[in-house]
């Protein structure tokens, strides 16, 4: 019985870290995309 609860706890922990990592990557990707768009927009405005 104890072995099963340990297995469930490890699975939950792995799942949590997987979700946290995916969310972090999405956040970094989104921030990078927004920064790239802002830089591109400023460069376009500067040329005119």
N, CA, C and O atoms as a GROMACS GRO file, in nm:
protein
  192
    1UNK      N    1   0.083  -0.120   0.000
    1UNK     CA    2   0.000   0.000   0.000
    1UNK      C    3   0.087   0.126   0.000
    1UNK      O    4   0.058   0.223  -0.070
    2UNK      N    5   0.192   0.124   0.078
    2UNK     CA    6   0.283   0.239   0.086
    2UNK      C    7   0.351   0.261  -0.048
    2UNK      O    8   0.368   0.375  -0.093
    3UNK      N    9   0.391   0.152  -0.112
    3UNK     CA   10   0.460   0.159  -0.241
    3UNK      C   11   0.372   0.230  -0.346
    3UNK      O   12   0.422   0.309  -0.426
    4UNK      N   13   0.242   0.201  -0.344
    4UNK     CA   14   0.148   0.260  -0.439
    4UNK      C   15   0.136   0.412  -0.417
    4UNK      O   16   0.135   0.488  -0.513
    5UNK      N   17   0.127   0.454  -0.293
    5UNK     CA   18   0.115   0.597  -0.261
    5UNK      C   19   0.243   0.673  -0.301
    5UNK      O   20   0.236   0.787  -0.347
    6UNK      N   21   0.358   0.608  -0.283
    6UNK     CA   22   0.486   0.668  -0.324
    6UNK      C   23   0.489   0.684  -0.476
    6UNK      O   24   0.534   0.786  -0.527
    7UNK      N   25   0.442   0.582  -0.547
    7UNK     CA   26   0.437   0.586  -0.694
    7UNK      C   27   0.345   0.699  -0.741
    7UNK      O   28   0.378   0.770  -0.836
    8UNK      N   29   0.230   0.714  -0.676
    8UNK     CA   30   0.134   0.820  -0.711
    8UNK      C   31   0.195   0.958  -0.682
    8UNK      O   32   0.181   1.050  -0.762
    9UNK      N   33   0.262   0.971  -0.569
    9UNK     CA   34   0.326   1.096  -0.531
    9UNK      C   35   0.435   1.134  -0.631
    9UNK      O   36   0.445   1.251  -0.670
   10UNK      N   37   0.516   1.038  -0.674
   10UNK     CA   38   0.622   1.062  -0.772
   10UNK      C   39   0.562   1.102  -0.907
   10UNK      O   40   0.613   1.192  -0.973
   11UNK      N   41   0.454   1.035  -0.947
   11UNK     CA   42   0.386   1.067  -1.072
   11UNK      C   43   0.331   1.209  -1.069
   11UNK      O   44   0.345   1.284  -1.166
   12UNK      N   45   0.268   1.246  -0.957
   12UNK     CA   46   0.211   1.381  -0.940
   12UNK      C   47   0.322   1.486  -0.945
   12UNK      O   48   0.304   1.591  -1.007
   13UNK      N   49   0.434   1.458  -0.881
   13UNK     CA   50   0.547   1.550  -0.880
   13UNK      C   51   0.604   1.568  -1.020
   13UNK      O   52   0.633   1.681  -1.062
   14UNK      N   53   0.620   1.460  -1.093
   14UNK     CA   54   0.670   1.464  -1.231
   14UNK      C   55   0.575   1.543  -1.320
   14UNK      O   56   0.618   1.624  -1.401
   15UNK      N   57   0.446   1.518  -1.304
   15UNK     CA   58   0.343   1.588  -1.380
   15UNK      C   59   0.346   1.738  -1.349
   15UNK      O   60   0.339   1.820  -1.441
   16UNK      N   61   0.358   1.774  -1.220
   16UNK     CA   62   0.364   1.914  -1.178
   16UNK      C   63   0.484   1.984  -1.240
   16UNK      O   64   0.470   2.094  -1.294
   17UNK      N   65   0.603   1.921  -1.232
   17UNK     CA   66   0.723   1.983  -1.287
   17UNK      C   67   0.715   1.995  -1.438
   17UNK      O   68   0.765   2.092  -1.496
   18UNK      N   69   0.653   1.897  -1.503
   18UNK     CA   70   0.633   1.902  -1.648
   18UNK      C   71   0.546   2.020  -1.688
   18UNK      O   72   0.578   2.092  -1.783
   19UNK      N   73   0.437   2.041  -1.615
   19UNK     CA   74   0.346   2.153  -1.641
   19UNK      C   75   0.417   2.286  -1.612
   19UNK      O   76   0.406   2.381  -1.690
   20UNK      N   77   0.488   2.292  -1.502
   20UNK     CA   78   0.560   2.414  -1.463
   20UNK      C   79   0.665   2.451  -1.569
   20UNK      O   80   0.679   2.568  -1.605
   21UNK      N   81   0.738   2.351  -1.617
   21UNK     CA   82   0.840   2.373  -1.719
   21UNK      C   83   0.777   2.420  -1.850
   21UNK      O   84   0.827   2.513  -1.913
   22UNK      N   85   0.667   2.357  -1.891
   22UNK     CA   86   0.597   2.396  -2.014
   22UNK      C   87   0.544   2.539  -2.003
   22UNK      O   88   0.553   2.617  -2.098
   23UNK      N   89   0.488   2.574  -1.886
   23UNK     CA   90   0.437   2.709  -1.864
   23UNK      C   91   0.550   2.811  -1.869
   23UNK      O   92   0.535   2.919  -1.926
   24UNK      N   93   0.664   2.778  -1.808
   24UNK     CA   94   0.781   2.866  -1.810
   24UNK      C   95   0.831   2.888  -1.951
   24UNK      O   96   0.863   3.001  -1.989
   25UNK      N   97   0.840   2.781  -2.029
   25UNK     CA   98   0.885   2.792  -2.168
   25UNK      C   99   0.789   2.876  -2.251
   25UNK      O  100   0.832   2.957  -2.334
   26UNK      N  101   0.659   2.857  -2.230
   26UNK     CA  102   0.557   2.934  -2.302
   26UNK      C  103   0.568   3.082  -2.266
   26UNK      O  104   0.557   3.168  -2.353
   27UNK      N  105   0.591   3.110  -2.139
   27UNK     CA  106   0.605   3.249  -2.092
   27UNK      C  107   0.728   3.315  -2.152
   27UNK      O  108   0.722   3.429  -2.199
   28UNK      N  109   0.842   3.243  -2.152
   28UNK     CA  110   0.966   3.294  -2.211
   28UNK      C  111   0.949   3.315  -2.362
   28UNK      O  112   0.991   3.416  -2.417
   29UNK      N  113   0.886   3.218  -2.428
   29UNK     CA  114   0.860   3.228  -2.572
   29UNK      C  115   0.771   3.346  -2.605
   29UNK      O  116   0.797   3.419  -2.701
   30UNK      N  117   0.667   3.365  -2.527
   30UNK     CA  118   0.576   3.478  -2.548
   30UNK      C  119   0.645   3.611  -2.528
   30UNK      O  120   0.627   3.704  -2.607
   31UNK      N  121   0.725   3.622  -2.422
   31UNK     CA  122   0.798   3.745  -2.394
   31UNK      C  123   0.899   3.775  -2.504
   31UNK      O  124   0.916   3.890  -2.544
   32UNK      N  125   0.967   3.671  -2.553
   32UNK     CA  126   1.064   3.687  -2.662
   32UNK      C  127   0.994   3.732  -2.790
   32UNK      O  128   1.044   3.820  -2.861
   33UNK      N  129   0.879   3.674  -2.819
   33UNK     CA  130   0.800   3.711  -2.937
   33UNK      C  131   0.754   3.856  -2.931
   33UNK      O  132   0.764   3.928  -3.030
   34UNK      N  133   0.705   3.899  -2.815
   34UNK     CA  134   0.660   4.037  -2.796
   34UNK      C  135   0.777   4.134  -2.811
   34UNK      O  136   0.764   4.238  -2.874
   35UNK      N  137   0.892   4.099  -2.752
   35UNK     CA  138   1.012   4.182  -2.762
   35UNK      C  139   1.057   4.195  -2.907
   35UNK      O  140   1.092   4.304  -2.952
   36UNK      N  141   1.055   4.084  -2.982
   36UNK     CA  142   1.094   4.085  -3.123
   36UNK      C  143   0.999   4.172  -3.205
   36UNK      O  144   1.043   4.247  -3.293
   37UNK      N  145   0.869   4.164  -3.177
   37UNK     CA  146   0.770   4.247  -3.247
   37UNK      C  147   0.792   4.395  -3.217
   37UNK      O  148   0.786   4.479  -3.308
   38UNK      N  149   0.819   4.429  -3.091
   38UNK     CA  150   0.844   4.568  -3.053
   38UNK      C  151   0.969   4.623  -3.120
   38UNK      O  152   0.970   4.736  -3.168
   39UNK      N  153   1.076   4.543  -3.122
   39UNK     CA  154   1.202   4.584  -3.187
   39UNK      C  155   1.179   4.606  -3.336
   39UNK      O  156   1.225   4.706  -3.392
   40UNK      N  157   1.109   4.512  -3.399
   40UNK     CA  158   1.078   4.524  -3.542
   40UNK      C  159   0.995   4.647  -3.572
   40UNK      O  160   1.020   4.716  -3.671
   41UNK      N  161   0.896   4.674  -3.488
   41UNK     CA  162   0.808   4.791  -3.506
   41UNK      C  163   0.886   4.921  -3.491
   41UNK      O  164   0.864   5.015  -3.567
   42UNK      N  165   0.976   4.928  -3.393
   42UNK     CA  166   1.059   5.048  -3.372
   42UNK      C  167   1.154   5.070  -3.489
   42UNK      O  168   1.176   5.183  -3.530
   43UNK      N  169   1.211   4.961  -3.542
   43UNK     CA  170   1.303   4.973  -3.655
   43UNK      C  171   1.230   5.021  -3.780
   43UNK      O  172   1.283   5.101  -3.856
   44UNK      N  173   1.109   4.972  -3.801
   44UNK     CA  174   1.027   5.016  -3.916
   44UNK      C  175   0.994   5.165  -3.906
   44UNK      O  176   1.000   5.237  -4.005
   45UNK      N  177   0.960   5.210  -3.786
   45UNK     CA  178   0.927   5.351  -3.765
   45UNK      C  179   1.050   5.440  -3.784
   45UNK      O  180   1.039   5.552  -3.835
   46UNK      N  181   1.166   5.390  -3.743
   46UNK     CA  182   1.290   5.468  -3.751
   46UNK      C  183   1.332   5.490  -3.898
   46UNK      O  184   1.385   5.596  -3.931
   47UNK      N  185   1.308   5.390  -3.986
   47UNK     CA  186   1.348   5.400  -4.125
   47UNK      C  187   1.273   5.513  -4.199
   47UNK      O  188   1.330   5.581  -4.283
   48UNK      N  189   1.145   5.530  -4.166
   48UNK     CA  190   1.065   5.638  -4.227
   48UNK      C  191   1.105   5.770  -4.167
   48UNK      O  192   1.050   5.874  -4.204
   0.00000   0.00000   0.00000
